[in-house]
C-alpha cells in the first residue's frame, strides 16, 4: 500500500512538471540597443600634443621644402599640396579651422629630429614607413596616405625599358634618404655597377639631372613625376616601368602620445571614408542635414558622439570634409587630373573601386 502511495505521488509530480513545461514561458525583455559609440562616463586619454595645440591655437606641421603636388608655396606664398592638405585636415579636426596650421619646411636630414624635439606636432612630408624608423626613432606612423615605390627618370632619347639596363650608369640620388639604400641594394643584388651622384635635396638632384651631371635620377615615382613637371621639356623624359621598392607614405607623430596618434590616424580615415560614402566638400552639409546612411550619420556627428573617444567635438569629421574635402578631392586637385602631375590613382584607388587599389579605412562604429 505504501509503495502504491509513493508511486502515485511521484507520478503526480512528474505530470505537474510536464504541464509546466508545456506552458509558454514569458519571454525575457529584449536588451536595449546600444548606440555604437561611447559609454557616457568614458574619459579619453589626455593628449599633451592636443592640449598644446589648443593653447597656441594652431597646429605646427613639418612639410617638404618644395615638392610640386605635395608641398609647395604658390605665387602668393600660400602652402599647397597633398601633404599640406593632410595637415589642414588635422587642424580642421582638432580646432575646427583648416587654416589654423603653421608650416615648417624641413629637410630630409632634419625632419625626424625636429619631430622628436617637439618643433612640430606632426610630420607630413612624403616619408616612408619602415621598421627602423617606426621602432628605432621613438615615432609612430599614424596612417598610409599614399602608396608609392622608387623608380627612375631617364631621357626619352635613351630608349630604356628597364632599370636593369643601367649597368655602369651615373645615378642622381638624394643623400640621407631610403632611396640611397634601395638603389645600392637593387644594383648589388643583380651584380650591376653604378656611380652614385649624391645631392642634398630633390631640387639639387633635378638640377644635376637636367645638367646631365648624371644619366638618370632615382626617387619615389611621385617625386619623379613632380620633378618632371618642373622641367623645361617634361615630354623629353620618361619614368621607367621598373619599381624597386615599396614606399608607403604617411604622417608621422611622436610615439609618446598615443591619443594624438589616434587623432591623426582617424583624420586620415575620415578622408577615406568620406570618399567611400560619396561625400564631398559640397555635399557633406546636405548629408548631415538629411542623410539616412547610419555610418555617415555617425561620422558626421549626427548620431552618437564618437568624437569624444578622440577628445574632439562631435562634428570633427564634418569639419574635415567640408573644409578640406574627401580623399579623392585632395588627390585630384594636387596629384591627379586637376594638377600638373596628372597621376593616375593606381594603388591609391579605393579598395572598392572598379579598378581597385589599396586605400581602405576601418569602419566608423
N, C-alpha and C positions, 0 to 999 in steps of 0.2 A: 504493500500500500504506500509506504513511504517512498519507495522507488518510483511509483507511478506519479506521485505528487511532485517530486523533484523534476522528473522528465517533463511533466506538464508545465512547470514554472520555466524551465529552460526554453521550451518551445515557444511559450508566450513572449519571452524576452527577445528571442530571435525574430519572431514575426513583427514585434514592435519596431525592432531595429530596421527590418526591411521596409516597413511602412515609412519610416523617417527618410530613408534613402530615396524612396520613390518620389517624395515631395521635392519640388523645385526650390532650392535654397535662394534666398535673397542675394543678388549679385553685390559684390563689394563695389563701392562707389569708384568710378574711374578716376585715376590720378589726374590732377590738374596739369594741363600742358604748360611747360615752362618756355619762356622766351629764350631762344638760343643765344643768350647774351651773358650778362654779368650778374653774379649774386649782388643783392642790394648793398651788402656790407663789405664788398670787396674794395681793398685799398691797393692801387697799383704801386709797384716798386718805384721808389723815388729815383729820378734820373738827374744826377748832378749837371749833366750837359744841358738837359731841357731847362732846368732851373736857371742856369747861366744865360741861356739864350733868351729866356723870358725877361730876365733882369735887364739885359742890354738892349732888347727889342729887335734883334736881328740874328740870323744865322751867319756864321763865317764859314765859307765853303772854299776849299782848295781846288783849283782847276788848272788846266793846261795854260801855258803862257800864250799859246796861239795855235790852234789846230782847227782848220776850217771844218765846219759841220759839228764839232764837239765843243769847242770853247774858243771864241774869238771876239774881239771888240769890233763893233761896227763903226761907221764913219762918225757917229755921234759919241763914241766911247762906251756904248751900252754892250754888255756881255750877252752873247747869243750862242746857242748850240745845244746839242743833245745832252751833254753832261751838265751844262748850265741849267737846263730845264729840270733836271733831277734835283738840283739844289733849290730851285724855285718851288718845286712841288713840296719839298720838305718844309720850306718856310711857310707855304700855304697851310700845310697840315698842322704845324705847331703854333703858328702865330696868326693864321687867318689872312695872311698877306704875302702873296708870292714875290712881292718886291722887297720884302724885309730880309734881304740877304746881302752880304758883302762878299765880294770875290777876291781871293788871294791867288795870284798866279804863282805856281810852284814848278820848279824844275823836276825832272825825273830823279835827280840825285837827292833833292831836299824834301820831297813830298812826304815820305814816311816819318822823318824826324820832326817835321812841323806838325804832323798829326799827333805823334806821340807826346810832344811837349805842350799840346793844348793850343797851339797857334791857330788851328782851325777846328771846327766842330765835326766836319766830315770831309773826306776826300772824294771828289767826283772827277776823276782825271784819267780816263782810258787806262785803268790799272788792272792787270791780270790777277786773278785769284789763283794762287799757288800754295802748296803745302808749306814751304819755307816762310812765306810771307804771313800766312794765316797763323801758323803755330809758333813761328820764331820771332815775331816782331811785337807781340802784345796787341795785335789788331784783329778785327773781325770784318769779314766781307759780308755785308748785310744782304746782298742780293746780286743776281746777274741781270744786267740791263742790256747787254749786247754780246752776242756770241761771235767771236772773231777768230782769226788764225793768222799766222805770219806768212807773208808772201814776198814776191819780188817784182819790182818795177823795172822794166827794161825798154830800151829804144825799140820801136816797132821795126826799124830797119835791120835789126839783128836777126829777125825771123826765128826767135827762140820759141820752143814749145814746152820746155820743162826746165826746172832748176838743175836737173842732172846734166844739163849741157853747159853748166857754168864752171867746169873744171879750169882752174887757173885764173879765174876772173878776179877783178878788184871790186869789192862789195862795200858800199857805204852802209854803215850801221851806227845807231846811236849808242854811245858808251853808257854803261851802268843800267842797261835795260835787259829784260828777259830775251829780247831779240838777239842780243850779242851771244848769249849762251846757246840759244836754239840754233843759231847759224853754225857755231862751232860743232855742236852735236850732230847736226844733219850732215855736214861735209865729212866729219870724221867717220861716221857710221858707214858712209859709202866710199871711203877711200879717195875722196876728192880733195884737191888743193884749192885754196883761195887766199887772197890777200885782203885782210880787213882794213877798211879806211874808217876809223872811228871818229865820230863827231859828237859835240856836246848836246845837240838838240835836233829835233826834226827839221827845223828851218835850215840849220847849217848842213845837214845831210842832204836836203833837197837842193840847196845851192851847189854843193860839191858834185852832186849827180848831174845837174844841168850844165856845170862847167866841165863835165867829162873827166873829173878827177877820179871817178870810179866808173865801172862799166854798168853796174846795176845797183839798185837801192833796195834794202830789205827793211821791213817793219810790218806791223799789223796791216792786213789788207785795207781796213777802213782808213788807216793813216796814209797809206799809199794813194788811195783814191782822193783823200784830202790834198795831199801834196801835188798830185797830177792836176787837180782842178785849178791850182795856182800857177801852173807853168805857162810859159808864153805860147806853147803849142801843145795842149793836152793830148790831141789825137796822135801825136808823134810817139806816144809812149803807151805801153800795154802792161797790164798786171798779169803775170804768168799764171797758168792754172794750178801750179804746184802750191799747196799749202802745207807747211812743215810743222805746224804746232796747233794746239788748242789754246785759245786765249779768251777765257770767259771774263768779261769786263764788268765792273760794277762799283758802287760806292763803298768806301772803307771807313770804319769808325774805330774808336779805341775799345779794347776788349774789356776794360774795367767798368763799362756802363752798359750792361745788357738791356736795360729798359730803353736806352737811346737806340741801340741796335734794332730792337723791335719796331721802334717808330720809323726808322729809315726803311727797314725791310717792308713794313706794311704800307708805307707810302708808295714804294715801287709796286707792290702787289695791287694797290688801288688803281694805279695807272693801267695795269694789265687787265684787271677785272672790268674796269671801265670799258675797255675795248671789247672784251668778251660779251658784255651786256649791251653793246651798241650805243653806249653813252658817249657824248661829245661835249665840248665846252659850250655848245649852243643848245643841246637838248637835255642836259642834266637838270636844269631848273624845272622843265616840264615833267621829267620823270620823277622828280622829287615831289611835285605837287599832285600828280595824278597817276603815277605808275602803280602797277599791281604786282610786279615781279618781287617775290619775297627777298631774294638776295640783294637786288637793287635797293629795296627799301631799308634793309639792314646796313648796306654800305653807305647810303646817303644819310643815315641817322634818323630816318622816319620811324622805324621800329627798333625797339631796344636801345641800348646805348653802348655799343661796342667800343666807342672811343674811350670810354672810361678805363678799359683794360690797358690802354696805352697812356693814360694820363692826359688825354686830349678831349676837346669838345666833341659833342655828338656829331656835328657836321664837318668833321675834319676832312673826310674824303670828298664831300661835296665841294669844299673849298678848293681842294686839289684839282678836281675835274673841271670846275667852272673857270678857274683862273689859269690853269696850265694846259688842260686837255688830257685825253686818254693817251695810252702808249702809241697808238697808230698816228695820232695827230703830231705828237712830238717827233716821231720817226720821219714822217712825211715832210715836215717843214724844215728839218735840219739835215737829214741824210737822204731822203727819198725823192719823190717826183718833184716836189716844190723847192728843192735845194740845188746847189751847183754840183753835188756829188752824184745824184741820180742813182743811188744804190738800191738794189732790189731787197725785199725783205729776207728772202733766203731762210737761213737758220733762225732769223729773228721774226719770222711769222708766228702767229698763234698756233698752238698745238692743234686747234680745231679748224684751221683754215683749209681751204680746198687743196692748197699745196702746203701741207703742214710743216711748221718749224718747231722750235724748242721752247718758245715763250709760253709759260704756264705759271699760274698762281694758285696757291691754296684757296679753298673756299672761305667766304665770309659767313661764318656761323659759330 
